[in-house]
Amino acid sequence: MKIAIQGEAGAFSHEAAQHMVPGCSIVACARSAAVFDQVQRGSVAAAVIPIENSLAGSVAEHLDLLLARQVFIQREFRLRIRHNVIAAPGIKFKELRRVFSHPVALDQCRDFFDRFPKIEPVPFYDTAGSVKHVIQRNLRDSAGIAGRQAASVYGGKIVKAGIEDDKANFTRFFLIRKKRGVLGKANKTSLAFSVKNLPGALFKALSVFALRDISLSKIESRPMRGRPWEYVFYVDILRGEDQAARNALHHLGEVADLVKVLGIYPAA
């Protein structure tokens, strides 16, 4: 089965995909939009995307793409994230002046850069790709931040291990497909909705869940593209496709301008 991910071999998405779909064939994409394109064209059976990190928060671009594209979340998976500084063989840590990595990974290692202010954090498109970059170009004053697998894939050397701010560092991944499909034992729903900017509008929207004793495990807002100062609320509810959830969504549709179910899946 072909699974699309954003990033190079050795990326955390690659590891998550192997956990979620053992034995899958990975199709690596340079951009997140290209991952969704692969799914919508049917070029791959599914894709694995990071959606939220326990330290850095949500991946905003992926929330936007889930709303804009016709895809469906079928599974979630939580991966323990361990960040390492990986350089070319023979490079010592004291020689480093720049460290490349994905912005979300850099954000998970703020304490490291506070401790070593002479090292500049440089945003890069991918964690594993940053290691590939410094190794292939033989950069003598630079390293990448990535998982241990990236070091073995690209022949790098870990010069400092476990630099994440908090050891309880996890990233939540989604398995997304083109067509709607709800697995057995699905007990969690992700959805997006918007309401008019009127007094009590959000209260009325959230009350559809409270009235039915449905718990929200997450809520956050994102700007709506093309509509300045208007927002979409992204919500995870701890219910699957039962009657109470269906009634709540029907009620939500009566008080909200937009409602989109992003996925119904078993909670990790």
C-alpha positions in Angstrom: 0.0 0.0 0.0 1.4 3.4 -1.0 1.3 6.1 1.8 2.2 9.7 1.1 4.1 11.8 3.7 5.7 15.2 3.7 9.5 14.9 4.2 12.5 12.6 3.4 13.2 9.1 4.5 13.9 9.0 8.2 11.3 11.7 9.0 9.0 11.2 11.9 6.1 11.0 9.5 7.9 8.0 7.9 8.1 6.3 11.3 4.5 7.0 12.1 3.4 5.6 8.8 5.2 2.4 9.4 3.4 2.0 12.8 0.0 2.8 11.3 0.3 0.8 8.1 3.0 -1.8 8.6 4.9 -2.7 5.4 3.6 0.3 3.5 5.5 1.8 0.6 6.3 5.5 1.3 5.9 8.2 -1.3 7.8 11.3 0.0 6.6 14.8 -0.9 8.4 18.1 -0.5 5.3 20.1 0.4 2.2 19.4 2.5 -0.1 20.4 -0.2 1.5 17.8 -2.5 0.6 15.1 0.1 -3.1 16.1 -0.1 -2.8 16.2 -3.9 -1.6 12.6 -4.0 -4.5 11.5 -1.9 -7.1 13.4 -3.9 -5.8 12.1 -7.2 -5.8 8.6 -6.0 -2.1 8.2 -6.6 -1.7 6.8 -3.1 -4.1 4.8 -0.9 -3.7 7.2 2.0 -1.4 9.8 3.7 0.1 10.3 7.1 0.3 13.9 8.4 1.4 15.4 11.7 -1.4 17.4 13.2 -0.4 18.4 16.7 2.6 18.4 19.0 2.3 18.3 22.7 4.9 21.1 23.1 4.5 23.2 19.9 0.8 22.9 19.4 -1.1 22.3 16.1 0.3 22.2 12.6 -1.7 25.1 11.2 -1.2 24.4 7.6 -2.6 20.9 8.0 -5.7 22.1 9.8 -6.3 24.5 6.8 -5.8 21.7 4.3 -8.1 19.3 6.1 -10.8 22.0 5.9 -10.1 22.9 2.2 -9.7 19.4 0.8 -12.0 16.5 0.4 -10.2 13.9 2.6 -11.3 12.0 5.7 -9.4 11.1 8.9 -9.5 7.4 9.5 -6.9 6.8 12.3 -4.8 8.7 14.7 -1.4 7.7 16.3 0.8 9.3 18.9 4.6 9.1 18.4 7.2 9.9 21.1 9.5 12.5 19.6 13.2 12.5 20.5 15.3 15.2 18.8 19.0 14.9 18.2 21.6 17.2 16.8 23.1 15.3 13.8 26.2 16.5 11.9 28.6 15.1 9.3 31.1 12.5 10.6 34.1 14.1 12.2 32.3 17.3 13.1 32.4 18.3 16.8 29.6 20.0 18.6 31.7 23.0 19.6 32.3 23.7 15.8 28.6 24.2 15.1 27.2 27.7 14.3 23.9 26.8 12.6 21.3 24.0 13.1 18.7 23.3 10.5 15.3 21.7 11.0 11.6 22.0 10.5 10.2 25.1 12.3 8.0 22.9 14.5 11.0 20.9 15.6 13.0 24.0 16.3 10.1 25.3 18.5 10.3 22.1 20.5 14.0 22.8 21.3 13.9 26.4 22.6 15.8 25.5 25.8 18.7 24.1 23.7 19.1 27.4 21.8 18.9 29.3 25.1 21.7 27.3 26.5 23.8 27.6 23.3 23.1 31.2 22.0 26.0 31.0 19.5 24.1 28.4 17.5 21.6 29.8 15.1 18.3 27.9 14.5 17.6 27.9 10.7 14.1 26.8 9.5 14.2 24.0 6.9 11.4 22.1 5.1 11.9 18.8 7.0 13.7 17.3 10.0 15.3 14.4 8.1 15.8 16.6 5.1 17.9 19.0 7.2 20.3 16.1 8.0 20.4 15.1 4.3 21.2 18.7 3.5 24.2 19.1 5.9 25.6 15.6 5.0 25.4 15.9 1.3 26.8 19.4 1.2 29.4 18.5 3.8 28.7 21.6 5.8 31.4 21.8 8.5 29.7 24.4 10.8 26.2 23.1 10.6 23.9 20.2 11.7 20.3 19.1 11.5 17.8 18.3 14.2 16.0 15.0 13.6 15.3 11.6 14.9 17.9 8.9 15.3 16.8 7.1 12.1 17.9 10.1 10.0 21.4 9.7 11.2 21.6 6.1 10.0 19.8 6.8 6.7 22.1 9.6 5.7 25.4 8.6 7.5 25.4 11.4 10.0 26.7 11.4 13.6 24.6 12.3 16.7 26.6 15.0 18.5 24.0 15.8 21.1 21.0 13.6 21.9 17.6 14.2 23.4 17.5 18.0 23.1 13.7 18.4 23.2 12.5 20.8 25.9 10.4 18.1 27.6 10.8 14.4 27.5 7.0 14.0 27.4 7.1 15.2 23.8 4.6 13.5 21.5 3.2 14.3 18.0 -0.2 13.2 17.0 -0.5 11.9 13.4 -3.6 11.4 11.2 -4.1 8.7 8.6 -6.2 10.4 5.9 -8.0 8.9 2.9 -9.9 10.2 -0.1 -13.2 8.5 0.8 -15.1 8.5 4.0 -14.6 5.3 6.0 -15.3 4.7 9.7 -13.4 1.9 11.4 -14.9 -0.3 14.1 -14.6 1.0 17.6 -14.4 4.6 16.4 -15.0 6.8 19.4 -13.6 10.2 18.5 -14.7 12.8 15.9 -12.8 15.8 14.5 -14.8 18.6 13.0 -14.7 22.2 12.0 -17.4 24.9 12.2 -17.9 28.6 12.0 -20.5 30.9 13.5 -21.5 34.5 13.0 -19.8 37.2 15.2 -22.9 37.7 17.4 -23.3 37.6 21.2 -23.7 34.1 22.4 -23.1 32.4 19.0 -20.1 30.3 20.2 -21.9 29.4 23.4 -24.9 28.2 21.4 -22.7 26.1 19.2 -20.9 24.4 22.1 -24.1 23.9 24.0 -25.1 21.2 21.4 -22.4 19.0 22.9 -23.0 19.9 26.6 -26.7 19.2 26.4 -25.8 15.6 25.3 -23.0 15.1 27.8 -20.5 14.9 24.9 -16.9 15.8 26.1 -14.6 18.0 24.0 -11.0 17.0 24.2 -9.8 20.0 22.1 -11.0 23.3 20.6 -9.0 26.0 18.8 -9.7 28.7 16.2 -8.0 29.5 12.9 -8.5 32.4 10.5 -10.6 31.7 7.5 -8.7 32.2 4.2 -10.1 35.0 2.1 -12.4 36.3 5.0 -10.3 38.6 7.2 -11.2 38.6 10.9 -13.5 35.6 10.6 -12.5 32.3 12.2 -13.1 28.5 12.0 -13.2 26.5 15.2 -11.6 23.0 15.2 -13.0 20.6 17.7 -12.4 17.1 18.8 -15.3 15.3 20.6 -15.0 12.1 22.4 -17.8 10.3 20.6 -18.0 8.3 17.5 -20.9 7.8 15.0 -23.7 7.2 17.6 -27.1 8.8 17.9 -26.1 11.4 20.4 -23.2 12.6 18.1 -25.5 12.6 15.1 -28.1 14.7 16.9 -25.4 17.1 18.1 -24.1 17.6 14.6 -27.6 18.1 13.3 -28.2 20.7 16.0 -24.9 22.4 15.3 -25.9 22.7 11.6 -28.9 24.8 12.7 -26.8 27.4 14.7 -23.5 27.4 12.7 -22.7 28.8 9.2 -20.4 26.0 8.4 -20.0 22.4 9.7 -17.5 19.9 8.3 -16.8 16.5 9.8 -13.1 15.9 9.2 -13.0 12.4 10.5 -14.4 9.7 12.8 -11.8 7.3 14.2 -10.6 5.3 17.2 -8.9 7.4 19.8 -5.2 6.7 20.2 
